[in-house]
Amino acid sequence: MRKTIKLIVSIRIIILAVLGALTYLTTAYFNISLWYILLFGIGTGVIFGKVFCRWMCPIGFVMELMFGKSGQFASMYQYHKMGCPIAWVSGWLNKFSVFKIKLNENTCLDCGICDKKCYIVAMEPAKYSLYKPAMTKPGESYTCSKCLECVASCPNGSLTYKL
């Protein structure tokens, strides 16, 4: 399972490009109402959390190409979501989604690699941490888009994304 997650995360931008293009083309070709796209985003939010932005959204793809997800423009990447109702609802659903990013505290090495890969921790390191017990877990925050970089980077599999 770890190898599968690592592979999927390593090609996430390609998956985003394909699914984003399919979302856009399907919506345009079949003249699908944005209400249905919103319902789809809510459905994926209930199950997986806020995955639509990083894995399926055509605008998310364009914004990621323009601003990237790290470095000096990391916070700019978050701003496009402010006007998106799918991001609002699915972000709120991160706390209640069926799939969650979980830490096995018994096997965690406290190496901090997961925090270095997490764009949420990079934006607010005093508030969030995946492995420090006293801090807020980024996977449950509104802004986490489940890129799963943290899960893929964990050297011993202490972080998982599951039920």
N, C-alpha and C positions, 0 to 999 in steps of 0.2 A: 504494500500500500504506500509506503514512504517513497519508493521509486516512482510510482505512478503520480503522486502529488508533485514530486520534483520535476518530472517530465512535463506535466500540465502547466506548472508555474513557469517553467523555462520557455514555453511557447505561448504564454498567456496573451501577449500582444498580437500574435497571429490569430488566436482564437477570438480576441476582441475585434480584430479587423473583419474577420469572416462573419461572426455573429452580428456585429454592428452593421455591416453592409446588408446582410440578410434582413435585419430588422428594418432598416431604412427602405430597401427595395420592396419588401413585402408590404410595408405600410403605404408606400407610394403607389405601387402597381395595383393593389387590391383596394386602395382608397379606404384603408382601415382607420377608424376613428381613434384619436389619441386616448380616448377613454378606455379602449380595449388594451392599449399598450400600458396604460396606468394599472389596469386590473392584472395584467400579466406581471408587471413589476411588483405589485403587491403580493401576488401569489408566490413569486420567487422569493420575495422578502420573508414571507411567513415560513417558508421551508429552509432557505439557505442564508437568510440575512441580506444585507445590502450588496448583492452580487451584480445586480444589473449594471451599475456604473462602471465597474472594472472588467466585466466579462461580456457585455452585450450592447452597450449603449453607443450609437454612432457618434454622438457628441462627445462622449467620454473618450472615444478613440482619437478624435481630432484634438481634444484638449491634452491628452497624454502625449501626442506627437509634438504639440506646440510647447508645452510646459514641462513635460517629463513628470516623474513622480518623486524626484528627490532633488537635492540641491537648492539653489536660491529661489526657484520658482515653485517649490513643493506646495506652499500655501496657496499660490495662484490656482493650482489644479483644483483645489477644494471650492473655489468661489463659483465656478460654473454650476455647481450643484445647488446653489442657493435658490435658483429659480425653477428647479425641477421638482414637481410633485412626487415623482417616483423616488427620488433621493430622499425627500422628506419622510415619506411613509416607510420605505424599506430601511432607512437609517433608524427610525424609531423602532422598527421591528427587530433590529439587531439583538436587543435584550431578550426577545421572546421567540426568536427563530428556533426551528427544530435542530438544525445543524449549528454547532458552536465550535470555536477554537478553545480547546481544553489543554490544561497543563497538568502533567503528572509530576507532582512535587517530589515524589520519592525518587524519580530518575533524573530530575533536572540537575544539571551541573552548575547552575548559576553563572554560566559563561557570558551571558548578555548578547550573544550573537543575534538572537531573535529581536531584541530591542534595537540593535543596529540596523536591521533590515526593515523594521516597521516605520512607515512614513508617519503614522499617528504619534509614535513616541518621538520621532525626529522633530515634529512641530511643537510638542509640549512635553519635554522630558521630565519636568518636575511633577507632572500629573499622571502620566501613563507608564506602565511597564507590564510586560507579559509575564515576567517571572518574580518580581518583587511583591511579596504578599500585601504590603500596606498600600499599594498603589492601585489605581483604577486599571482594569483590563481593557486594552484598546479594542478588542474584538466585540465588546458590548457597547462601545461608544457609538454615537450617531455617525461619526465620520468614517469609521472603518468600512471599507468596501470589499473586504475579504479577498485581497489580492493573494493571500496565503504565502507571501514571501517568508513570513516568520516560521510557518510550519515547515516549509521546504528547507529552510536554513538550519533548523535545529539538528545538531550533530548526532544526537542519540535518540531522536524520536519522542522526546518528552512532550512536544506540542503536537496535537492532532486536531483534525477538523472532522467531527463526527456527531452522531446523535448524543 
